[in-house]
Amino acid sequence: MLAAHLALAALTATPASQSAALPPFVAAAASLSAEQKGIVAAEPLAPAPAPAAPLGDPATPATASATADPSASLDDIDLAAPKSFPDPLEGINRISYAISQPIDRFVIRPAAMVYKTIVPKPARDGARNAISNFGEPIVFINDIIQMRPKRAIRTLGRFLVNSVLGLGGLFDIAKREPFHIAHRNNGFGDTLGYYGIGPLIYVYVPVLGPTTLRDSAGEYGDSYFLDRNLHKLIHPNGRSPYFRTRPKLGKSGTILTVISGLDQRVENDDDLRIFREDSVDPYAALRANFLQDRAGEIAELKAHDGEAPASKGFDDPLVDPATQAAPKP
């Protein structure tokens, strides 16, 4: 079952931000926007000289000048999780994050670079498209549970177009003219969020990466269907009823898991390198990006078709003191 859970996120994710199989923190790094990368960039803050205030001047209290001082060191910024970030396990999570880094550096990344060298890009793209297409039924099921029939029809149409015209999903024909049906993220974790269940507690699992209690529960729902779909694909002549099938994925499931993980590590190598090197606190930045990204995905699901999602998001734990205006006297 471990292999199936590793492949789970890659089967239901978008091409640009597939939620991490081997490891998921790769995809979280890739989803950083340019603005977010600027927030965590380790660029020294340029001090700006300010006129000295007379001692005892009531118009310029010490607390106000300290708050507005743009020369504050990055070391003075509080990187602890604000209340809006559910991270009561931060101490354990940071240990898990530290354990994962050498594993990625010395095991996962070298294997991914070998995969990139051996397998040409068109073949990697085809495998990625096929794996993504195989997860479309999960998106369809959750569209139905969320009572979004129009989205469900588009998801079903995308799956059929790519399965038939795209040769089993090897080619993403549905996103091109005249269809223009792009892939969307949707899983049981999204459905729980859609109906108002929050992330609960943030957890960083060694090697597997960031998740929450809500998303972990949702992954069990996703894996239930994905495992059985894979079993039917591998054993098409099996006579067991779908819901009574005990998945036996064997070597095929393991191969699918490895290909999914290595492909994502290759695609996100540059973004992950920048993310690690330029972050003031890589763990805090990853946590912020992951939770904000998940909140944005769920807000997009709740938005009506054609409308922009409304989301308050989370407070930014990496606030640049130079951007804080001094209080008026």
C-alpha positions as CSV (number, residue, x, y, z in Angstrom):
1,M,0.0,0.0,0.0
2,L,2.9,2.4,0.5
3,A,3.6,2.4,-3.2
4,A,0.0,3.2,-4.0
5,H,0.0,6.1,-1.5
6,L,3.2,7.5,-3.0
7,A,1.6,7.5,-6.5
8,L,-1.7,9.0,-5.2
9,A,-0.9,12.7,-5.4
10,A,0.7,12.5,-8.8
11,L,-2.4,10.8,-10.2
12,T,-4.7,13.6,-9.2
13,A,-2.5,16.7,-9.6
14,T,-2.0,19.3,-12.3
15,P,1.0,19.0,-14.6
16,A,2.7,22.1,-13.1
17,S,2.0,21.3,-9.5
18,Q,1.5,17.7,-8.9
19,S,1.2,17.1,-5.3
20,A,4.1,15.2,-4.4
21,A,5.0,11.7,-5.0
22,L,8.5,11.0,-4.0
23,P,8.6,13.6,-2.4
24,P,5.6,16.0,-2.1
25,F,7.7,19.0,-1.0
26,V,9.1,19.2,-4.5
27,A,5.7,20.1,-5.9
28,A,5.1,22.6,-3.1
29,A,8.3,24.4,-4.0
30,A,7.3,24.5,-7.7
31,S,4.0,26.2,-6.9
32,L,5.7,29.3,-5.4
33,S,4.7,32.4,-7.3
34,A,7.2,35.0,-8.2
35,E,5.8,37.3,-5.5
36,Q,6.1,34.5,-2.9
37,K,9.7,33.8,-3.9
38,G,10.4,37.4,-3.4
39,I,9.1,37.1,0.2
40,V,11.5,34.4,1.1
41,A,14.5,35.6,-1.0
42,A,17.5,36.0,1.2
43,E,18.4,39.4,-0.1
44,P,19.7,41.7,2.6
45,L,17.5,44.6,3.5
46,A,19.1,47.9,2.6
47,P,19.2,50.2,5.6
48,A,17.7,53.7,5.1
49,P,19.0,56.5,7.3
50,A,16.4,58.3,9.3
51,P,16.7,61.6,11.1
52,A,17.5,61.3,14.8
53,A,14.6,62.4,17.0
54,P,15.4,64.5,20.1
55,L,15.5,62.6,23.3
56,G,12.2,62.6,25.1
57,D,10.3,63.8,22.1
58,P,6.7,62.5,22.7
59,A,6.0,62.6,19.0
60,T,8.5,59.9,18.3
61,P,8.2,57.2,20.9
62,A,10.8,54.4,20.9
63,T,8.3,51.7,20.1
64,A,7.2,53.5,16.9
65,S,10.7,54.0,15.6
66,A,11.7,50.4,16.3
67,T,8.7,49.1,14.4
68,A,9.5,51.3,11.4
69,D,13.2,50.7,11.4
70,P,14.0,49.3,7.9
71,S,17.5,48.3,8.9
72,A,16.2,45.4,11.1
73,S,18.1,42.2,10.6
74,L,16.3,39.2,9.1
75,D,17.4,37.3,12.2
76,D,15.0,39.6,14.2
77,I,12.0,38.5,12.2
78,D,9.7,36.1,14.1
79,L,9.4,32.9,12.0
80,A,7.2,31.1,14.4
81,A,3.9,29.9,13.1
82,P,1.2,32.5,13.5
83,K,-2.2,31.5,14.9
84,S,-3.6,31.0,11.4
85,F,-1.1,28.2,10.7
86,P,-2.2,25.1,12.5
87,D,1.2,23.7,13.4
88,P,1.2,22.5,17.0
89,L,3.7,19.8,16.0
90,E,6.2,22.2,14.7
91,G,9.1,20.7,16.7
92,I,8.5,17.2,15.4
93,N,7.8,18.5,11.9
94,R,11.1,20.4,11.7
95,I,12.9,17.2,12.7
96,S,11.1,15.3,9.9
97,Y,11.9,18.0,7.4
98,A,15.6,17.9,8.4
99,I,15.7,14.1,8.0
100,S,14.1,14.3,4.5
101,Q,16.7,16.7,3.1
102,P,19.8,14.4,2.9
103,I,17.6,11.6,1.6
104,D,16.4,13.8,-1.3
105,R,19.9,15.1,-1.9
106,F,21.8,11.8,-1.9
107,V,19.1,9.3,-3.1
108,I,16.1,10.8,-4.8
109,R,17.7,13.6,-6.8
110,P,20.5,11.4,-8.2
111,A,18.0,8.8,-9.3
112,A,15.9,11.5,-10.9
113,M,18.8,12.9,-12.8
114,V,19.6,9.3,-14.1
115,Y,15.9,9.0,-15.2
116,K,16.2,12.4,-17.0
117,T,19.3,11.3,-18.8
118,I,18.0,7.9,-20.0
119,V,14.4,8.8,-20.8
120,P,13.9,11.5,-23.5
121,K,11.5,14.4,-22.7
122,P,8.7,13.4,-25.1
123,A,8.5,10.0,-23.4
124,R,8.5,11.6,-20.0
125,D,5.7,14.0,-21.0
126,G,3.7,11.1,-22.4
127,A,4.0,9.1,-19.2
128,R,3.1,12.2,-17.1
129,N,0.0,12.8,-19.2
130,A,-1.2,9.2,-19.0
131,I,-0.8,9.1,-15.2
132,S,-2.7,12.4,-14.9
133,N,-5.5,11.1,-17.2
134,F,-5.8,7.9,-15.1
135,G,-6.7,10.1,-12.1
136,E,-9.5,12.0,-13.9
137,P,-12.2,9.6,-12.6
138,I,-11.3,10.7,-9.0
139,V,-11.8,14.3,-10.1
140,F,-15.1,13.4,-11.6
141,I,-16.4,11.5,-8.5
142,N,-15.5,14.5,-6.3
143,D,-17.2,16.9,-8.8
144,I,-20.4,14.9,-8.3
145,I,-20.1,14.8,-4.5
146,Q,-19.6,18.6,-4.5
147,M,-22.8,18.9,-6.6
148,R,-21.1,20.6,-9.5
149,P,-22.6,18.9,-12.6
150,K,-21.1,21.3,-15.2
151,R,-17.6,20.6,-13.9
152,A,-18.3,16.9,-13.7
153,I,-19.3,16.9,-17.4
154,R,-16.2,18.8,-18.4
155,T,-14.0,16.4,-16.4
156,L,-15.7,13.4,-18.0
157,G,-15.3,14.9,-21.4
158,R,-11.6,15.6,-20.8
159,F,-11.1,12.0,-19.7
160,L,-12.9,10.5,-22.8
161,V,-11.1,12.8,-25.3
162,N,-7.7,12.1,-23.9
163,S,-8.4,8.3,-23.5
164,V,-9.6,8.0,-27.1
165,L,-7.9,10.7,-29.2
166,G,-4.9,11.0,-26.9
167,L,-4.1,7.3,-27.1
168,G,-4.9,6.4,-23.5
169,G,-3.8,9.8,-22.2
170,L,-0.3,9.9,-23.7
171,F,-1.2,13.1,-25.4
172,D,-3.2,15.9,-23.7
173,I,-5.5,16.6,-26.6
174,A,-8.3,18.0,-24.4
175,K,-6.4,21.2,-23.4
176,R,-6.0,22.1,-27.1
177,E,-8.4,23.5,-29.6
178,P,-11.3,23.1,-30.0
179,F,-11.8,21.5,-26.6
180,H,-9.9,23.8,-24.2
181,I,-10.5,21.6,-21.2
182,A,-7.6,21.9,-18.7
183,H,-6.9,19.5,-15.9
184,R,-8.1,20.6,-12.4
185,N,-7.2,19.3,-9.0
186,N,-9.9,17.7,-7.0
187,G,-9.9,14.9,-4.5
188,F,-11.6,13.8,-1.3
189,G,-9.4,16.1,0.8
190,D,-10.7,19.0,-1.4
191,T,-14.3,17.8,-0.9
192,L,-13.8,17.8,2.9
193,G,-12.5,21.4,2.6
194,Y,-15.4,22.3,0.2
195,Y,-17.9,21.4,3.0
196,G,-16.1,23.5,5.6
197,I,-13.6,21.2,7.3
198,G,-10.3,23.1,7.9
199,P,-6.8,21.7,7.6
200,L,-6.9,20.8,11.4
201,I,-3.2,20.1,12.0
202,Y,-0.2,20.5,9.7
203,V,2.1,17.5,9.5
204,Y,5.4,17.0,7.7
205,V,5.9,13.3,7.0
206,P,9.5,12.2,6.4
207,V,10.3,11.9,2.7
208,L,6.6,12.1,1.8
209,G,6.4,15.8,2.6
210,P,3.7,18.2,3.9
211,T,0.1,17.3,4.5
212,T,-2.7,18.0,7.0
213,L,-5.0,15.7,9.0
214,R,-7.8,16.6,6.7
215,D,-5.8,15.9,3.5
216,S,-4.5,12.6,5.0
217,A,-8.1,11.4,5.6
218,G,-8.9,12.5,2.0
219,E,-6.0,10.5,0.7
220,Y,-7.5,7.3,2.0
221,G,-10.7,8.0,0.0
222,D,-8.6,8.7,-3.1
223,S,-6.5,5.6,-2.7
224,Y,-9.5,3.4,-2.2
225,F,-10.6,4.1,-5.8
226,L,-7.2,4.5,-7.3
227,D,-6.0,1.2,-6.0
228,R,-9.0,-0.6,-7.5
229,N,-8.7,1.2,-10.8
230,L,-5.1,0.2,-11.0
231,H,-6.0,-3.4,-10.2
232,K,-8.6,-3.5,-12.9
233,L,-6.1,-2.0,-15.4
234,I,-3.4,-4.6,-14.4
235,H,-5.9,-7.5,-14.1
236,P,-8.6,-6.7,-16.7
237,N,-10.0,-10.3,-16.6
238,G,-10.5,-10.3,-12.9
239,R,-14.0,-11.4,-11.8
240,S,-14.1,-9.8,-8.4
241,P,-16.8,-7.1,-7.9
242,Y,-15.2,-3.6,-7.9
243,F,-16.0,-2.7,-4.3
244,R,-14.9,-6.2,-3.0
245,T,-11.6,-6.2,-4.9
246,R,-8.5,-6.5,-2.9
247,P,-6.0,-4.6,-4.9
248,K,-2.8,-6.5,-6.0
249,L,-0.7,-3.9,-7.7
250,G,2.6,-5.8,-7.7
251,K,5.4,-4.7,-9.9
252,S,3.2,-2.6,-12.1
253,G,2.1,-0.4,-9.2
254,T,5.7,0.0,-8.0
255,I,6.9,1.0,-11.5
256,L,4.1,3.6,-11.8
257,T,5.0,5.0,-8.4
258,V,8.7,5.3,-9.2
259,I,8.1,6.9,-12.6
260,S,5.6,9.4,-11.1
261,G,8.0,10.4,-8.4
262,L,11.2,10.7,-10.5
263,D,9.3,12.7,-13.2
264,Q,8.1,15.2,-10.6
265,R,11.6,15.5,-9.1
266,V,13.1,16.2,-12.6
267,E,10.5,18.8,-13.5
268,N,10.8,20.7,-10.2
269,D,14.6,20.5,-9.7
270,D,15.4,24.1,-10.5
271,D,12.5,25.5,-8.4
272,L,13.4,23.3,-5.5
273,R,17.0,24.4,-5.6
274,I,16.1,28.1,-5.6
275,F,13.5,27.4,-2.9
276,R,16.2,25.9,-0.6
277,E,19.0,28.3,-1.3
278,D,17.0,31.6,-1.2
279,S,14.7,31.0,1.7
280,V,15.3,32.6,5.1
281,D,13.6,29.7,6.8
282,P,12.8,26.9,4.2
283,Y,10.6,25.0,6.6
284,A,8.4,28.0,7.5
285,A,8.3,29.1,3.8
286,L,7.2,25.6,2.7
287,R,4.5,25.5,5.3
288,A,3.2,28.9,4.4
289,N,3.2,28.0,0.7
290,F,1.6,24.6,1.1
291,L,-1.3,25.9,3.3
292,Q,-1.9,28.9,1.2
293,D,-1.9,26.8,-2.0
294,R,-4.4,24.3,-0.5
295,A,-6.6,27.2,0.7
296,G,-6.5,28.6,-2.8
297,E,-7.5,25.3,-4.4
298,I,-10.5,24.9,-2.1
299,A,-11.6,28.5,-2.6
300,E,-11.4,28.0,-6.4
301,L,-13.7,24.9,-6.0
302,K,-16.2,27.0,-4.1
303,A,-16.2,29.8,-6.7
304,H,-18.9,29.9,-9.3
305,D,-17.9,29.2,-12.8
306,G,-16.3,32.3,-14.4
307,E,-15.9,34.1,-11.0
308,A,-12.6,34.7,-9.2
309,P,-12.2,32.7,-5.9
310,A,-12.6,34.6,-2.7
311,S,-10.1,33.6,-0.1
312,K,-8.5,35.4,2.9
313,G,-5.6,33.0,2.9
314,F,-3.2,32.9,5.8
315,D,-1.0,35.5,7.4
316,D,2.5,35.7,6.0
317,P,5.1,34.6,8.6
318,L,7.9,36.3,6.8
319,V,7.0,40.0,7.0
320,D,9.5,42.4,5.7
321,P,9.9,45.1,8.5
322,A,10.9,47.7,5.8
323,T,7.3,47.5,4.4
324,Q,5.6,48.4,7.6
325,A,4.6,52.0,7.8
326,A,5.5,54.0,10.9
327,P,2.4,54.9,13.0
328,K,1.3,58.5,12.8
329,P,2.0,60.6,15.9
